[in-house]
C-alpha cells in the first residue's frame, strides 16, 4: 500500500475533517481514504455516465416527443 502526505492543509479544513470523521465514527485517516476513494470511483448510476458522455453531442435541449392522440381502450 502507498502512503500519501498532504502539506499546507489549512486549520479550518483540518477542523472540518476532524468533525466529519467523528460524525462517521472513524479516524481522520480513514475519513480521508473514504473521501479519496469516492472521488475517483466510477459513477454510481449508468444514466449519469451516459449524460456526461453524450449530452454535449446532442445539446442541452430537452427531448421533444411528437404529440399523439390517446388511444381507445380495447373492448372484450
Order of alpha helices (4+ residues) and beta strands (2+ residues): alpha-alpha-alpha
